[in-house]
C-alpha cells in the first residue's frame, strides 16, 4: 500500500526530519569508518578460504643439467571437499604442489586440470573443515564498486588490499596466445604471489581471480571474471581439460584490398592470412592453402585471429562448418570439420 502523507488545512510547515538533520548527517570520519568496517568484514569472511601454493619445478641450467626451482602463488577453496581455484601460470610445470591454509596447516595438493587459454587451474587437497568462498556474479558488478584482493604476495600470507573496479569487459592475452574476454580491471594493489587469489565485493562474494599486473604501471591490475572461472572450473573438475576447436592453421592478420571488399560485399576489411597448414589437419583436409585469406566462419565475419579463436568453441568440435576464404581475387566456400586441441588454431 503506498504511503500517504496527510496535510492539514492550516498549511503549517512540517518540522525537520531528524533523520536528515544536518546535525546528524554522517561525517567524513563516519564514512571512513564504514569503509574500514566493510574491508574488515570481507577480510574476516574470505581469508580462511585463501591458500598459499608452493610450486616445485625444474629449470634447465646453461650446462644442460636441471635445477630445482620454487615459486609461490595464491588460490582459494571453492568446494568443501578441497577443490581450489588458482591461475594456470602459477602451477604450470610443477612436479610437486604444497598448499598452506590460513591456519598454518600444510598439505600436498594434486593437479586436477589447467586451462592456459583462460589462465585458470584447479588443484585439490584433502583436509578437514575447509571453508569454501561464496561465488558471485561478475555480470552484476559496476565500475567504481569497492573490491578487495586477498593473496600471498612475495609469500606474505593473507595480505589484503582494497580498491575499486576500474573497468569492465577488458581483453587480456593469455600466455597461450588466445584472448581472455570479460576481464575485470581494478586498482586494488597486486604483486607477484597475488596471482590466483580472489577479488571480492564488499558483500564477501568472489567476482574475479586475480591474474596479472602491468609493470611499471601502478594501479592497473586484472582479474579473470568469476563467471568465466565457474565454467572452466566445472569442466576441469569433470574432465580435467577444456575442449576447444582446432583447424591447424598458422596465420596472421592482414588487410584486404578495398576493391575485393567492395566487389564481394565483405563485412570486414581485414582477415586471417594463411601462412601454413599442418599435416593431416582439418585445414589441410578442407583444401586451405598458403595465401588464402579467411574472412568468414559459418556466416560470421572473421577479421582477425582472435575472431577465429572465438568461433572455434567447444560446440564446433566435430561439427561440419563453412569457411569463407579469399583466394586470389575469388571468394570460395570450403567445408571444414574442426577437431579438438587445447591451444592451436
ABEGO torsion letter per residue (X at the ends): XBBBBBBBAAGBBBBBBAAABAAABBBAAAAAAAAAAAAAAAAAAAAAABBBBBBBBBBBBAAGBBBBBBBBBBBBBABAAGBBBBBAAAABGBABBBBBBAAGBBBBBBBAEBBAAAGBBBBBBBBBGBBBBBBBBAAABBBGBBBBBBBBBGGBBGBBBBBBBABBGBBBBBAAGBBBBGBBBBABBBBBGABGBBBBBAAGBBABBBABBBOABBGBBBBBBAAAAAAAAAAAAAAGBBBBBBAGBBBBBBBBBAAAAAAAGBABABBBBBABBBBGBAAAAAGBBBGBBBABBGGBBBABAAAAAAABBAAABGBBBBBBBBBEABBBBBBBBBBBBAABX
